[in-house]
Amino acid sequence: MFKKMLIANRGEIACRVIKTARKMGIKTVAIYSDADRNALHAKMADEAVHIGPPPANQSYIVIDKVMDAIRQTGAEAVHPGYGFLSENAKFAEALEAEGVAFIGPTKGAIEAMGDKITSKKIAQDAKVSTVPGYMGLIEDADEAVKISNDIGYPVMIKASAGGGGKGMRIAWNDQEAREGFQSSKNEAANSFGDDRIFIEKFVTQPRHIEIQVLCDSHGNGIFLHERECSIQRRNQKVIEEAPSPFLDEATRKAMGDQSVALAKAVGYTSAGTVEFIVDGDKNFYFLEMNTRLQVEHPVTELITGVDLVEQMIRVANGEELQIKQKDLKINGWAMESRLYAEDPYRNFLPSIGRLTRYRPPAEGKTANGIVRNDTGVYEGGEISMYYDPMIAKLCTWGPNRATAIEEMRLALDGFEVEGIGHNLPFLAAVYDHEKFTSGNMTTAFIEEEYPDGFDGVELPEDDLKRIAAATSAMHRVAEIRRTRVTGRMSNHERHVGSVWVVTLQGQAFETAIGADKDGATVAIGDDTFRVESDWTPGKPLARLDVDGSPLVLKVEKISGGFRVRYRGVDLKVHVRSPRQAQLAKLMPEKLPPDTSKMLLCPMPGLIVNVDVEVGQEVEEGQALCTVEAMKMENILRAERKGTVSKVNAAAGDSLAVDDIIMEFE
């Protein structure tokens, strides 16, 4: 076995690989850029080598610099993680020339599967199901109709040189195929100067399901079942699970067998993933093969008990697979949530900065399942603008899907992240969505269910009552504490009431509390709730038991109550005496400031240029300025017609979120 291994990556995947290497007794070498000098992966490894400036193209993906680090440390093998150099055939070739083991597939397999046309041809030759289509020259509409019938409706008619939706039509019958062919041909000629058209099967109700394969250099290959990856935003996976709630055993076996056949066709060794699109009738079609470890590999590990990183290392060491296909059973259900430094309330704009609080839920066995958190950050660390904004991959396991989902809900409730924008509220909302819990989702789930973006959710009344009961009990605890403050005037005594009015999400609930040494019984109308907790004022996380069910709230003191975050909502909860509640109704509502005549900076960034000046009239959609953030330029445009009255920023200025860039009359 290897004595020393270099991890050519950073962040959570580097940390993940280090954990398995430690378990196997292998020394580890980390590489780091200037931005990652204090990163967790660099601290966890036995050795760490600096390889350059923050941009990846000057550090992590510069093959010569990685090779220098290998020579400098005497590493015998390299694990590439995912991204960066993980699917770079030249890197695999450089390692082979140096006599260093690449913990991944061969150069030939990487090249063959990296080319979309080549991979599809190999898949067809290996009898893998591919999207039916006709790639030859189509003479006229009659031929288009004949081909469409051969393929089977619905079909997608596409311009060969197409892009941006131009020259593209979906046809469900002969008439639409005839009309669509001519329209696509005309659009293609006008837009691209190339009127060549091809036709392929249009997959309805598509789901993204992938198969995990594992092969050795002795001709053995197995599949470790599937992962459902249909919850995506802009083709970026957000939530994954294993197994899929959609597949039956026959479809699973067919997809697995074809995936192993494809892997063997290219002489594949190591762990790899074959991705499929699956329609509503369980027909599946090959998309591509990822010749590396997937981000979402933990869910497979949780349902099979197989450490994929360990198997990759053993295969790279020339060992034969000890696992047989018949030994691989599906044990329970696993979920993975990708926690990103992206603000869902601002259309998922990246958020950078310091993690002022980072307290993930405890890992390990719970009462009903398992919690696992793969991360590469720590409290006090920074989220950099130079790399992927992933903070962590939170995973849960349960004996069935419903339990795994409930474990995830509780884990998300207890995950504390402060200092940056993050997608925890969005993730929590998805796990409570009926379409997701039913398992009846497609790749269009987020687009269809959140077409205007995410602006929080509204809780049902039952949940509001539980929170009202919990916060009134918490308020009572805080009130009792206040009565015990020392140094009070002797003739002033503070009495703690038993009746409170709790207002939240526009509703008011009168609560009556009866307390004992173990907790409190809270009455709300005809409903009674038993609340027990060891929460004390000042704790940011309240773990309560309400009627025997756990309730985990992120709480923050505000005047007259609490700010409560729970399951995708951010609530102001006021707990008042009946008289205070009566008077509060008479108070005028404080309205947010009117920013309709201002251009606000949507993210922390640098002003690249300002395109307008004071007194200039602007039209709707006109470019006003450009802001650079996360190495990407964002053009901010006028939402309506107006006249610029004031410009507060100039090129080169660094701005925070919501800084006023300019104002209008």
C-alpha positions as CSV (number, residue, x, y, z in Angstrom):
1,M,0.0,0.0,0.0
2,F,1.1,3.6,-0.6
3,K,2.9,5.3,2.2
4,K,2.2,8.9,1.2
5,M,-0.5,10.4,-1.0
6,L,-1.0,13.9,-2.3
7,I,-4.5,15.3,-2.6
8,A,-4.7,17.6,-5.7
9,N,-7.7,19.5,-4.4
10,R,-9.0,21.7,-1.6
11,G,-12.1,22.3,0.6
12,E,-14.4,19.6,1.7
13,I,-13.3,16.9,-0.8
14,A,-9.7,17.2,0.3
15,C,-10.7,16.8,3.9
16,R,-12.9,13.8,3.0
17,V,-10.0,12.1,1.3
18,I,-7.7,12.8,4.2
19,K,-10.1,11.1,6.6
20,T,-10.0,7.8,4.7
21,A,-6.2,8.0,4.2
22,R,-5.7,8.4,7.9
23,K,-7.9,5.3,8.5
24,M,-5.7,3.4,6.1
25,G,-2.5,4.6,7.7
26,I,-1.4,6.6,4.6
27,K,0.4,9.9,5.2
28,T,-1.2,12.9,3.3
29,V,0.1,15.9,1.5
30,A,-2.2,19.0,0.9
31,I,-1.6,21.7,-1.6
32,Y,-2.9,25.2,-1.0
33,S,-3.0,28.7,-2.6
34,D,-2.5,32.0,-0.9
35,A,-6.2,32.2,-0.2
36,D,-6.2,28.8,1.4
37,R,-3.2,29.3,3.7
38,N,-5.4,28.8,6.8
39,A,-7.8,26.4,5.2
40,L,-9.0,23.3,7.0
41,H,-7.6,20.8,4.4
42,A,-4.1,22.4,4.8
43,K,-4.3,22.0,8.6
44,M,-5.6,18.4,8.5
45,A,-2.9,17.0,6.2
46,D,0.4,15.7,7.5
47,E,2.2,18.1,5.1
48,A,1.1,21.1,3.1
49,V,2.8,22.7,0.1
50,H,2.1,26.2,-1.2
51,I,1.5,26.3,-4.9
52,G,0.7,29.8,-5.9
53,P,-1.8,32.8,-6.0
54,P,-5.5,32.4,-5.3
55,P,-6.9,32.0,-8.9
56,A,-7.1,28.2,-9.7
57,N,-5.5,28.8,-13.1
58,Q,-2.4,30.0,-11.3
59,S,-2.4,27.3,-8.6
60,Y,-4.6,24.2,-8.4
61,I,-4.9,23.5,-12.1
62,V,-1.3,24.2,-13.0
63,I,0.1,20.7,-13.6
64,D,3.7,21.7,-13.3
65,K,3.1,23.2,-9.8
66,V,1.3,20.1,-8.6
67,M,4.1,17.9,-10.0
68,D,6.7,20.0,-8.2
69,A,4.8,19.4,-5.0
70,I,4.8,15.7,-5.6
71,R,8.5,15.6,-6.2
72,Q,9.2,17.8,-3.2
73,T,7.2,15.5,-0.8
74,G,7.9,12.1,-2.4
75,A,4.2,11.3,-2.7
76,E,3.6,7.9,-4.3
77,A,0.0,8.5,-5.4
78,V,-2.4,11.4,-6.1
79,H,-6.1,11.6,-5.4
80,P,-7.6,14.4,-7.6
81,G,-11.0,14.8,-5.8
82,Y,-13.5,16.3,-8.2
83,G,-13.2,19.4,-10.4
84,F,-9.8,21.0,-11.0
85,L,-7.5,18.2,-12.6
86,S,-9.7,15.2,-11.8
87,E,-10.7,14.6,-15.4
88,N,-7.6,16.0,-17.1
89,A,-5.9,13.3,-19.3
90,K,-2.7,15.3,-19.5
91,F,-2.4,15.3,-15.7
92,A,-2.9,11.5,-15.6
93,E,-0.3,11.2,-18.4
94,A,2.2,13.4,-16.4
95,L,1.8,11.3,-13.3
96,E,2.3,8.1,-15.3
97,A,5.5,9.5,-16.8
98,E,6.7,10.3,-13.2
99,G,5.9,6.8,-12.0
100,V,3.2,8.2,-9.6
101,A,-0.1,6.4,-9.2
102,F,-3.2,8.3,-10.3
103,I,-6.1,7.4,-8.1
104,G,-8.6,7.4,-10.9
105,P,-9.1,5.9,-14.4
106,T,-6.6,5.6,-17.2
107,K,-5.8,8.4,-19.6
108,G,-7.6,6.6,-22.4
109,A,-10.8,6.2,-20.4
110,I,-10.7,9.9,-19.4
111,E,-10.3,11.0,-23.1
112,A,-12.9,8.6,-24.4
113,M,-15.6,9.6,-22.0
114,G,-14.6,13.3,-22.0
115,D,-15.7,13.7,-25.6
116,K,-19.5,13.8,-26.0
117,I,-19.6,12.4,-29.5
118,T,-17.1,9.7,-28.9
119,S,-18.7,8.7,-25.6
120,K,-22.1,8.4,-27.2
121,K,-20.7,6.2,-30.0
122,I,-18.9,4.0,-27.5
123,A,-22.2,3.8,-25.4
124,Q,-24.1,2.7,-28.5
125,D,-21.5,0.1,-29.4
126,A,-21.7,-1.2,-25.8
127,K,-25.5,-1.5,-26.2
128,V,-26.1,1.3,-23.7
129,S,-29.5,3.0,-24.2
130,T,-28.9,6.4,-25.8
131,V,-31.4,9.1,-26.8
132,P,-32.8,8.0,-30.2
133,G,-32.1,10.4,-32.9
134,Y,-31.0,11.0,-36.5
135,M,-27.8,12.9,-37.0
136,G,-27.6,12.8,-40.8
137,L,-28.7,15.4,-43.4
138,I,-32.5,15.8,-43.6
139,E,-33.6,16.9,-47.1
140,D,-37.2,18.1,-46.5
141,A,-40.3,18.2,-44.3
142,D,-41.5,14.8,-45.6
143,E,-38.3,13.1,-44.5
144,A,-38.5,14.9,-41.2
145,V,-41.9,13.5,-40.6
146,K,-40.7,9.9,-41.5
147,I,-37.7,10.2,-39.2
148,S,-39.9,11.6,-36.4
149,N,-42.2,8.6,-36.7
150,D,-39.3,6.2,-36.7
151,I,-38.0,7.8,-33.5
152,G,-41.4,8.1,-31.8
153,Y,-43.1,11.3,-30.7
154,P,-42.5,13.6,-29.0
155,V,-39.3,14.7,-30.8
156,M,-36.9,17.7,-30.5
157,I,-36.1,19.3,-33.9
158,K,-32.8,21.1,-33.4
159,A,-30.4,23.3,-35.5
160,S,-27.1,21.6,-35.8
161,A,-25.4,24.9,-35.1
162,G,-28.0,26.1,-32.7
163,G,-27.9,27.8,-29.4
164,G,-29.9,30.1,-27.2
165,G,-33.1,28.3,-28.0
166,K,-33.0,29.4,-31.7
167,G,-33.8,26.8,-34.3
168,M,-35.4,24.5,-31.8
169,R,-39.0,23.0,-31.8
170,I,-40.8,20.3,-30.0
171,A,-43.2,18.2,-32.1
172,W,-45.9,15.9,-30.8
173,N,-47.4,14.8,-34.2
174,D,-46.8,14.8,-37.9
175,Q,-48.2,18.3,-38.5
176,E,-46.0,19.8,-35.8
177,A,-43.0,18.0,-37.1
178,R,-43.6,19.3,-40.7
179,E,-44.1,22.9,-39.4
180,G,-41.3,22.7,-36.9
181,F,-38.8,21.4,-39.4
182,Q,-39.3,24.4,-41.7
183,S,-39.4,27.0,-38.9
184,S,-36.2,25.5,-37.3
185,K,-34.5,25.5,-40.8
186,N,-35.4,29.1,-41.4
187,E,-34.3,30.3,-37.9
188,A,-31.0,28.3,-38.2
189,A,-30.2,29.9,-41.6
190,N,-31.0,33.4,-40.3
191,S,-29.3,33.1,-37.0
192,F,-26.2,30.9,-37.7
193,G,-25.9,30.8,-41.5
194,D,-26.2,27.0,-41.3
195,D,-29.6,25.4,-41.9
196,R,-28.7,21.8,-41.0
197,I,-31.2,20.2,-38.8
198,F,-31.2,17.0,-36.7
199,I,-34.0,15.3,-34.8
200,E,-33.8,13.4,-31.5
201,K,-36.3,12.0,-28.9
202,F,-37.7,14.6,-26.6
203,V,-37.7,13.2,-23.1
204,T,-40.8,14.2,-21.1
205,Q,-40.9,14.5,-17.3
206,P,-37.1,14.1,-17.2
207,R,-35.4,12.9,-14.1
208,H,-31.6,12.9,-13.6
209,I,-30.5,9.5,-12.2
210,E,-27.0,8.3,-12.1
211,I,-25.3,4.9,-11.5
212,Q,-22.2,4.5,-9.4
213,V,-19.7,2.0,-10.8
214,L,-16.5,0.6,-9.5
215,C,-14.0,-1.3,-11.5
216,D,-10.5,-2.8,-11.0
217,S,-7.6,-3.6,-13.3
218,H,-8.4,-7.3,-13.2
219,G,-11.6,-7.1,-15.3
220,N,-14.0,-6.9,-12.4
221,G,-16.8,-4.3,-12.3
222,I,-19.8,-3.7,-10.1
223,F,-22.5,-1.0,-9.7
224,L,-23.4,0.4,-6.3
225,H,-27.0,1.3,-7.3
226,E,-28.3,4.7,-8.2
227,R,-28.5,8.3,-7.0
228,E,-31.5,10.6,-7.8
229,C,-30.2,14.1,-8.7
230,S,-33.3,15.8,-10.1
231,I,-33.4,18.7,-7.7
232,Q,-31.2,21.1,-9.6
233,R,-30.9,24.9,-10.1
234,R,-29.4,26.0,-13.4
235,N,-27.9,22.5,-13.9
236,Q,-26.3,22.7,-10.5
237,K,-27.4,19.8,-8.2
238,V,-28.8,21.0,-4.9
239,I,-30.2,17.8,-3.2
240,E,-29.4,14.2,-4.0
241,E,-30.7,11.0,-2.6
242,A,-30.1,7.2,-2.8
243,P,-31.8,5.2,-3.9
244,S,-34.2,6.9,-6.3
245,P,-37.9,6.9,-5.3
246,F,-38.8,6.4,-8.9
247,L,-36.9,3.3,-10.0
248,D,-38.1,-0.3,-9.7
249,E,-35.7,-3.3,-9.3
250,A,-35.8,-4.2,-13.0
251,T,-35.0,-0.7,-14.2
252,R,-32.3,-0.4,-11.6
253,K,-30.6,-3.6,-12.7
254,A,-30.8,-2.7,-16.4
255,M,-29.2,0.7,-15.8
256,G,-26.6,-0.8,-13.6
257,D,-25.7,-3.6,-16.0
258,Q,-25.4,-1.1,-18.9
259,S,-23.2,1.2,-16.8
260,V,-20.8,-1.6,-16.0
261,A,-20.8,-2.7,-19.7
262,L,-19.9,0.9,-20.7
263,A,-17.1,1.1,-18.1
264,K,-15.6,-2.2,-19.3
265,A,-15.8,-1.1,-22.9
266,V,-13.3,1.7,-22.2
267,G,-11.1,-0.4,-19.8
268,Y,-12.3,1.7,-16.9
269,T,-10.6,1.3,-13.5
270,S,-11.6,3.2,-10.3
271,A,-14.9,4.8,-9.2
272,G,-17.0,6.5,-11.9
273,T,-20.5,7.6,-12.5
274,V,-22.7,7.0,-15.5
275,E,-25.5,9.7,-15.8
276,F,-28.9,9.0,-17.4
277,I,-32.0,11.0,-18.2
278,V,-35.1,9.0,-17.3
279,D,-38.5,9.7,-18.6
280,G,-41.9,9.3,-17.0
281,D,-42.3,5.8,-18.4
282,K,-38.9,4.7,-16.9
283,N,-37.2,4.7,-20.3
284,F,-33.5,5.8,-19.6
285,Y,-31.0,7.4,-21.9
286,F,-27.2,7.8,-21.5
287,L,-26.1,11.4,-20.9
288,E,-22.4,11.2,-20.0
289,M,-19.8,9.4,-17.8
290,N,-18.0,11.3,-15.1
291,T,-14.5,9.8,-14.7
292,R,-14.0,10.8,-11.1
293,L,-15.5,10.7,-7.7
294,Q,-18.8,12.6,-7.6
295,V,-19.7,15.3,-5.1
296,E,-22.7,13.3,-4.0
297,H,-20.9,10.0,-3.4
298,P,-21.7,10.0,0.4
299,V,-25.3,9.0,-0.1
300,T,-24.1,5.8,-1.9
301,E,-21.7,5.1,0.9
302,L,-24.5,5.5,3.5
303,I,-26.8,2.9,1.8
304,T,-24.1,0.4,0.8
305,G,-21.5,0.7,3.6
306,V,-18.7,0.9,1.0
307,D,-16.0,3.6,1.4
308,L,-15.6,4.7,-2.2
309,V,-12.4,6.6,-1.5
310,E,-10.8,3.6,0.1
311,Q,-11.8,1.4,-2.9
312,M,-10.3,3.9,-5.3
313,I,-7.0,3.8,-3.4
314,R,-7.0,0.0,-3.4
315,V,-7.7,-0.2,-7.1
316,A,-5.0,2.3,-7.9
317,N,-2.7,0.1,-5.8
318,G,-3.4,-2.8,-8.1
319,E,-5.7,-4.7,-5.8
320,E,-8.6,-6.8,-6.9
321,L,-12.2,-5.8,-5.8
322,Q,-13.3,-7.9,-2.9
323,I,-16.9,-6.8,-3.2
324,K,-19.2,-8.9,-5.5
325,Q,-22.4,-7.6,-7.1
326,K,-24.5,-10.1,-5.1
327,D,-23.2,-8.6,-1.9
328,L,-24.5,-5.1,-2.6
329,K,-27.9,-4.6,-1.1
330,I,-29.7,-1.3,-0.6
331,N,-29.8,-0.6,3.1
332,G,-32.2,2.2,4.0
333,W,-32.3,5.7,2.4
334,A,-29.9,8.6,2.3
335,M,-30.2,12.3,1.6
336,E,-27.6,14.9,0.8
337,S,-28.1,18.7,0.9
338,R,-25.4,21.0,-0.6
339,L,-25.0,24.0,1.7
340,Y,-23.9,26.9,-0.5
341,A,-22.7,30.4,0.3
342,E,-25.5,31.7,-1.9
343,D,-28.3,34.1,-0.7
344,P,-31.6,32.6,-1.8
345,Y,-33.4,35.9,-1.1
346,R,-31.2,37.6,-3.6
347,N,-31.7,35.2,-6.5
348,F,-28.9,32.9,-5.1
349,L,-26.1,35.5,-5.5
350,P,-22.8,34.3,-4.1
351,S,-22.0,35.5,-0.7
352,I,-18.4,35.9,0.6
353,G,-17.0,36.8,4.0
354,R,-16.1,35.4,7.4
355,L,-18.1,32.6,9.1
356,T,-18.8,34.4,12.3
357,R,-20.7,31.3,13.5
358,Y,-20.4,27.8,12.1
359,R,-22.0,25.0,14.2
360,P,-23.0,22.0,12.2
361,P,-25.3,19.3,13.8
362,A,-23.5,16.6,15.7
363,E,-22.3,13.7,13.4
364,G,-23.1,10.1,14.1
365,K,-26.0,8.0,15.2
366,T,-29.3,9.7,16.2
367,A,-32.4,8.1,17.7
368,N,-33.7,7.1,14.2
369,G,-30.8,7.4,11.8
370,I,-27.4,8.9,11.0
371,V,-26.1,12.4,10.4
372,R,-22.9,13.0,8.4
373,N,-21.4,16.4,7.5
374,D,-18.6,16.7,4.9
375,T,-17.1,20.1,5.2
376,G,-13.9,22.1,4.5
377,V,-14.6,25.2,6.6
378,Y,-14.6,26.2,10.3
379,E,-15.9,29.0,12.5
380,G,-13.8,32.1,11.9
381,G,-12.7,31.0,8.5
382,E,-13.5,32.8,5.3
383,I,-15.5,32.0,2.2
384,S,-13.3,33.0,-0.7
385,M,-14.4,34.6,-4.0
386,Y,-12.0,32.4,-5.9
387,Y,-13.6,29.0,-5.6
388,D,-16.9,27.1,-5.5
389,P,-19.2,28.5,-2.8
390,M,-20.0,25.2,-1.2
391,I,-19.7,25.3,2.6
392,A,-20.7,21.7,3.4
393,K,-22.5,18.6,2.3
394,L,-25.0,17.6,5.0
395,C,-26.1,14.0,4.7
396,T,-28.7,11.9,6.7
397,W,-29.6,8.2,6.7
398,G,-32.8,6.5,7.8
399,P,-34.3,3.1,7.4
400,N,-36.7,4.5,4.9
401,R,-37.2,7.7,2.8
402,A,-39.6,9.4,5.2
403,T,-37.2,8.9,8.2
404,A,-34.2,10.1,6.1
405,I,-36.1,13.3,5.2
406,E,-37.2,13.9,8.8
407,E,-33.6,13.4,10.0
408,M,-32.5,16.0,7.4
409,R,-35.2,18.5,8.5
410,L,-34.0,18.3,12.1
411,A,-30.3,18.5,11.0
412,L,-31.0,21.6,8.9
413,D,-32.9,23.1,11.8
414,G,-29.9,22.7,14.0
415,F,-27.3,23.9,11.5
416,E,-26.0,27.3,12.6
417,V,-24.3,29.5,10.0
418,E,-23.9,33.2,10.5
419,G,-21.8,36.0,8.8
420,I,-22.7,35.2,5.2
421,G,-25.8,34.5,3.0
422,H,-26.5,30.8,2.7
423,N,-29.2,28.5,1.2
424,L,-30.3,26.8,4.5
425,P,-33.8,28.3,4.4
426,F,-34.3,27.2,0.8
427,L,-33.1,23.6,1.5
428,A,-35.5,23.4,4.5
429,A,-38.4,24.7,2.3
430,V,-37.7,22.0,-0.3
431,Y,-37.8,19.2,2.2
432,D,-41.2,20.3,3.3
433,H,-42.6,20.7,-0.2
434,E,-45.3,18.2,-1.0
435,K,-44.0,17.4,-4.5
436,F,-40.6,16.5,-3.1
437,T,-41.9,14.4,-0.2
438,S,-44.1,12.5,-2.6
439,G,-41.0,11.7,-4.7
440,N,-42.8,12.9,-7.8
441,M,-40.3,15.5,-9.0
442,T,-38.4,16.2,-12.2
443,T,-35.4,18.3,-13.2
444,A,-37.8,21.2,-13.6
445,F,-38.9,21.1,-9.9
446,I,-37.2,24.4,-8.8
447,E,-38.0,26.2,-12.0
448,E,-41.7,25.2,-11.7
449,E,-42.2,25.6,-8.0
450,Y,-40.1,28.8,-7.5
451,P,-40.4,30.6,-10.9
452,D,-39.9,34.0,-9.3
453,G,-37.1,33.0,-7.0
454,F,-37.3,32.2,-3.3
455,D,-38.7,34.7,-0.8
456,G,-39.4,32.4,2.1
457,V,-42.4,30.3,2.9
458,E,-45.5,30.5,5.1
459,L,-46.0,28.0,7.9
460,P,-49.3,26.2,8.4
461,E,-51.3,27.1,11.5
462,D,-50.4,23.9,13.3
463,D,-46.7,24.8,13.1
464,L,-47.4,28.4,14.2
465,K,-49.2,27.2,17.3
466,R,-46.3,24.9,18.2
467,I,-43.9,27.8,17.8
468,A,-46.2,30.1,19.8
469,A,-46.4,27.6,22.6
470,A,-42.6,27.1,22.6
471,T,-41.7,30.8,22.5
472,S,-44.3,31.7,25.2
473,A,-42.6,29.1,27.5
474,M,-39.2,30.5,26.5
475,H,-40.4,34.0,27.3
476,R,-41.5,32.9,30.7
477,V,-38.1,31.4,31.4
478,A,-36.5,34.8,30.4
479,E,-39.0,36.7,32.6
480,I,-38.2,34.5,35.6
481,R,-34.6,35.2,35.1
482,R,-35.2,38.9,35.0
483,T,-37.0,38.8,38.4
484,R,-33.8,37.4,39.9
485,V,-31.6,40.3,39.0
486,T,-29.7,41.5,42.0
487,G,-29.7,45.1,43.3
488,R,-33.5,45.7,42.8
489,M,-35.3,48.3,44.9
490,S,-36.8,46.6,47.9
491,N,-40.3,48.0,47.3
492,H,-40.4,46.9,43.6
493,E,-41.3,43.3,42.8
494,R,-41.7,41.9,39.3
495,H,-44.5,39.3,38.8
496,V,-44.4,36.8,36.0
497,G,-47.7,36.4,34.3
498,S,-49.2,33.2,33.0
499,V,-51.2,34.6,30.1
500,W,-49.4,36.0,27.0
501,V,-50.3,37.0,23.5
502,V,-47.9,35.7,20.8
503,T,-48.0,37.3,17.4
504,L,-46.2,35.8,14.4
505,Q,-46.7,35.7,10.7
506,G,-49.7,38.1,11.0
507,Q,-51.5,35.9,13.5
508,A,-52.1,36.3,17.2
509,F,-52.5,33.4,19.7
510,E,-53.4,33.9,23.4
511,T,-51.4,31.4,25.5
512,A,-52.0,30.3,29.1
513,I,-49.0,28.7,30.8
514,G,-49.0,26.2,33.7
515,A,-45.4,25.4,34.7
516,D,-43.9,22.6,36.7
517,K,-40.3,21.5,37.4
518,D,-40.0,19.5,34.2
519,G,-41.5,22.0,31.7
520,A,-44.7,23.8,30.9
521,T,-48.2,23.1,29.7
522,V,-49.4,25.7,27.2
523,A,-53.0,26.2,26.3
524,I,-53.9,27.9,23.0
525,G,-57.7,27.9,22.6
526,D,-58.9,24.3,22.7
527,D,-55.3,23.0,22.1
528,T,-52.9,22.1,24.8
529,F,-49.1,21.7,24.2
530,R,-46.5,20.1,26.6
531,V,-43.2,22.0,26.2
532,E,-40.0,20.7,27.7
533,S,-36.5,22.2,27.1
534,D,-33.2,23.0,28.8
535,W,-33.0,26.3,26.8
536,T,-31.7,29.3,28.7
537,P,-31.7,33.0,27.6
538,G,-28.8,33.8,25.4
539,K,-28.6,30.4,23.7
540,P,-28.9,30.9,19.9
541,L,-30.3,27.4,19.4
542,A,-33.4,26.2,21.3
543,R,-33.9,22.5,21.3
544,L,-37.4,21.8,22.6
545,D,-39.8,18.9,22.9
546,V,-43.3,19.8,22.1
547,D,-45.9,17.1,22.7
548,G,-43.2,14.4,22.3
549,S,-41.9,15.8,19.0
550,P,-38.6,17.6,18.6
551,L,-38.7,21.3,17.7
552,V,-35.4,23.0,16.9
553,L,-35.4,26.8,16.6
554,K,-32.7,29.3,15.8
555,V,-33.5,32.2,18.2
556,E,-32.3,35.7,18.6
557,K,-33.6,38.3,21.2
558,I,-35.4,41.3,19.8
559,S,-37.4,43.9,21.6
560,G,-40.5,42.2,23.0
561,G,-39.8,38.7,21.7
562,F,-37.6,36.7,19.4
563,R,-36.4,36.4,15.9
564,V,-37.1,32.8,15.0
565,R,-35.7,30.9,12.0
566,Y,-37.3,27.5,11.2
567,R,-38.0,25.4,8.1
568,G,-37.4,28.2,5.6
569,V,-39.1,31.0,7.5
570,D,-37.6,34.0,9.3
571,L,-40.2,35.2,11.8
572,K,-40.5,38.1,14.2
573,V,-42.3,36.6,17.2
574,H,-43.6,39.1,19.8
575,V,-44.6,37.8,23.2
576,R,-46.7,40.4,25.1
577,S,-49.0,40.6,28.1
578,P,-52.7,41.0,27.1
579,R,-52.5,44.8,27.9
580,Q,-49.2,45.2,25.9
581,A,-50.8,43.4,22.9
582,Q,-53.8,45.6,23.1
583,L,-51.6,48.8,23.0
584,A,-49.4,47.3,20.3
585,K,-52.4,47.1,17.9
586,L,-52.7,50.9,18.1
587,M,-49.0,51.4,17.1
588,P,-48.5,52.5,13.4
589,E,-46.7,50.0,11.3
590,K,-43.1,50.9,10.5
591,L,-42.7,50.7,6.7
592,P,-39.5,49.8,5.1
593,P,-37.6,52.7,3.4
594,D,-38.6,53.4,-0.2
595,T,-35.7,52.3,-2.4
596,S,-37.6,52.3,-5.7
597,K,-35.6,55.4,-6.9
598,M,-32.2,54.0,-6.0
599,L,-29.8,51.5,-7.6
600,L,-28.5,49.3,-4.8
601,C,-25.4,47.0,-5.0
602,P,-26.9,43.5,-5.0
603,M,-23.7,41.8,-3.7
604,P,-20.3,42.7,-2.2
605,G,-18.2,43.8,-5.2
606,L,-16.0,46.2,-7.1
607,I,-17.3,48.9,-9.4
608,V,-15.7,48.3,-12.8
609,N,-17.3,51.2,-14.6
610,V,-20.3,53.6,-14.3
611,D,-22.0,54.1,-17.7
612,V,-24.2,57.2,-16.8
613,E,-23.8,60.6,-15.3
614,V,-25.9,63.0,-13.3
615,G,-28.7,64.6,-15.3
616,Q,-28.7,61.8,-17.9
617,E,-32.0,60.3,-19.0
618,V,-32.0,56.5,-19.0
619,E,-34.4,54.0,-20.6
620,E,-35.7,50.7,-19.2
621,G,-33.0,48.0,-19.6
622,Q,-30.2,50.5,-20.2
623,A,-26.8,49.5,-18.7
624,L,-26.0,51.7,-15.6
625,C,-22.8,50.2,-14.2
626,T,-20.8,47.0,-14.0
627,V,-20.0,45.3,-10.7
628,E,-17.4,42.6,-10.4
629,A,-17.9,39.8,-7.8
630,M,-16.6,36.3,-7.6
631,K,-14.5,37.1,-10.7
632,M,-17.6,37.6,-12.7
633,E,-18.8,40.9,-14.1
634,N,-22.5,41.8,-13.5
635,I,-24.1,44.5,-15.6
636,L,-26.8,46.4,-13.6
637,R,-29.6,47.8,-15.7
638,A,-32.4,50.4,-15.3
639,E,-35.7,48.8,-14.2
640,R,-37.7,51.8,-15.7
641,K,-37.3,55.1,-17.5
642,G,-35.9,57.9,-15.4
643,T,-33.3,60.6,-14.8
644,V,-30.1,60.2,-12.8
645,S,-30.0,62.7,-9.9
646,K,-27.0,61.5,-8.0
647,V,-24.1,59.1,-8.5
648,N,-22.5,57.8,-5.3
649,A,-19.8,55.4,-6.6
650,A,-17.0,55.5,-9.1
651,A,-14.9,52.9,-10.9
652,G,-12.6,51.1,-8.4
653,D,-14.9,51.5,-5.4
654,S,-15.6,48.5,-3.2
655,L,-19.2,48.3,-2.1
656,A,-21.1,46.2,0.4
657,V,-24.5,44.7,-0.2
658,D,-27.3,47.4,-0.5
659,D,-24.8,50.3,-0.7
660,I,-26.5,53.0,-2.9
661,I,-24.7,53.3,-6.2
662,M,-27.0,56.0,-7.7
663,E,-30.3,57.7,-7.3
664,F,-33.0,58.8,-9.7
665,E,-35.6,61.6,-9.9
